[in-house]
Amino acid sequence: MKTSSKIRQSFCLPFCVAVFAAMALGGCKEEHIARPDPVDMTPEAVGFYCQMNLLEHDGPKAQIHLDGMPAPLFFSQVRDAVAYLHMPEQSHAVVATYVQDMSGARWDAPGSWVEVDAPLYVIGSDALGGMKAPEFVPFTNPDAAEAFVREHGGRIERFSEITAEEALVDASEATESGQEEDIGARLEALSSQKGF
């Protein structure tokens, strides 16, 4: 009996240690989702919010890749993508976000795709994006960003410094102000036609 007990102990101890070690290492293992590459825009690419053809709009664009989705969400403006990222609830985890670098590029021919946190952003300039709303203009070259600010105004911020308020509130205030002016003009026109 002693021999059988010793065999069990000599087998059991290393086996148990191996099982516990495997469990411990398995618990420490982080699951990494492969970062997808940016996708080129085609004539079929439409903006997530506007559902309009992106190639028909000037200015830098953005794309967000979501976990489990076969294609990215495209945005006609970088600011729209930043606003999407700041929204409190999303249906899928964000795997990657890319924006078009405007360093050395023209407004009608934006540059190459770069990860969203790589460039500096010019915020508050007179530049309007594809939907004619204020734009966050990305530059990987700091000198190009500074030159843009000298010509178009605004300030430079890193992606991590852009607040939800800048991305969400300012754009909606500008839109609401424009809508109020438009509604006011329409009401005035209707009133004058009706003789009110």
N, C-alpha and C positions, 0 to 999 in steps of 0.2 A: 504494500500500500504506500509506503513511504516513497518508493521509486515513482509510482504513478502520480502521486501528489507533487513531487519535485518536477516531473515532466510537465504537468499542467501549469505549475507556477512558472517554470522557465519559458513556456510557450505563451502563457497568458500575459505576463508582465510586458514583454516587448510588443505583443499584439495590441494591448490596451494603450500603451504609450504611443504607438503608431497611429491608432485610431484617434486619440485625443489630439495629437499633433496635427493630423490632417484636418480635423474639425476646427482647430484654432486657426490654422493657416487659411482655411476656406472662409472663415468668418472675417478675416482681415482683407481678403481679396476684394478689390473694388472693381465694379463692373464698368468698363469704359466703352462708350459708344463711339464708333469710328466717326470722325468729323468728315462730313461730306464736302466735296469740292464745290466751289460756286458753279452755278449753271448759267450758260449763255442765254441771253434773252432771244426769243424767236418772235416772228410776227404774231404768234398765238399767245404770247405772254401778256397777261392783263394784270392790272393793279388789284390788290386784295380788296381795298375799300371801294375804289371807283369802278372797277370792272372795265376799264378802258385800256386800249392797246398801249403798252408802255413805249414802244418805239416811236409813237407819235408825239411824245412829250419830251421837252428838253430838260436838262439838269440831271444831277446824280440820282440814281435809283438805289434800292436796297432789296435784299432777299433774305428771308428767314426760313431755315430748315427745321422742321419739327420731327420729333421722334415718331417713327411709324408711318410717316407720310411719304409717298413716292416722289413728290415734287415740292419745291420750295414755294412759299408765299412771296410774291413779288409786290413791291411798293413803288408807286410813282414818285414818291419823295422819301428822302432819308428820314425826315422828321416823322413821317407816318410810321415807319418801322420802329423808331425810337419810342414813339407813343405806344405802339403795340407791346414792346418789351416792358414798358412801365405799367401796363394794365395789370390789375391784381390777380385776375384769374385767366388761365389759358387752358385750352382743351388738351394740349399735348406739350411735352417738355421741349424747350428750345435746344436744338443740338448745335446750330451754327447760325451766325448772322454775318452777312457781307454787305459792304457799301462800295460805291464807286469812288475811287480816289480822283480828286480834281487837280492834283499837282500836275502841272504841265498839260492839262486837258482843256478843252473848250466846253462851254455850256451846252452846245448842241452835239457834242461828242464826248461824253464823260469817259474817264479813264478806266483802268482795270479794277477788278474786284479785290478788296482787301477785308480782313476781319474787322468787325465793327469797333473793336477797342484799339486798333492800330493807329488810326489817324487822329489828328486834332480836328476840332469842329469850329467853324465860324458860325456864331449864333447872333441873331439880331441885326443882320446886314439887310441891305435892300434887295437881296437876291430872292426871287420867287421860284419855287420848285415847279414840277410838272403840272400840279393842280392850281398854280398861281397863288399859292399860300407861302408864307415865310418858310425858308428852308434852313436846315442845318447842313452846312457845306463841309465835307470831309477832305482833309489834306494830310498826306503822310510827310510832306516836306514843310517844316515849320516856316521857312522863308516864303514859300508860296502862300501859306495861310496869312502871314503878316502883310504881304503885298495885297492880298484880297481885301483884308480889313482896311488898308489905306485907301483902296479904291471904292469899296462898297459899304464901309462901316461895320459895326458889330464888334464882337469880342471873341476871343479864342478860349475854348474849354476842351478838356479831355472828356472822353466818353463817360468815364466814371463820375465826372462832376455834373453831368447833365441831370437835372432833377425831373421828377414826374411833372411838377408844375410847369416847367419850361416846355416840356414835350406835349402836355395835354392842355393846360389852361390857356397859355398864351395863344396857341393856334385857334382854340375854340372862341376865345374872346375876339380875335381878329375876324373870324368868320361870322360870329354873332353880330358884331358891329357892322360889318358889311351887309349882312342880311337885314338888320334893322333899318339901315339907310335905304336898302332896296325896297323893303316893305313900305317904308314911309313914302318913298317916291311913287310907288304903285298906288297907295291909298290916295295920295294927293292928286294923281292923274285921274283916278276913278271919281273922286269928289268933284273935280272941275268938269268932267264929262256929264255928270248927273246934275250939276248945278247946285251942289251942297255948299 
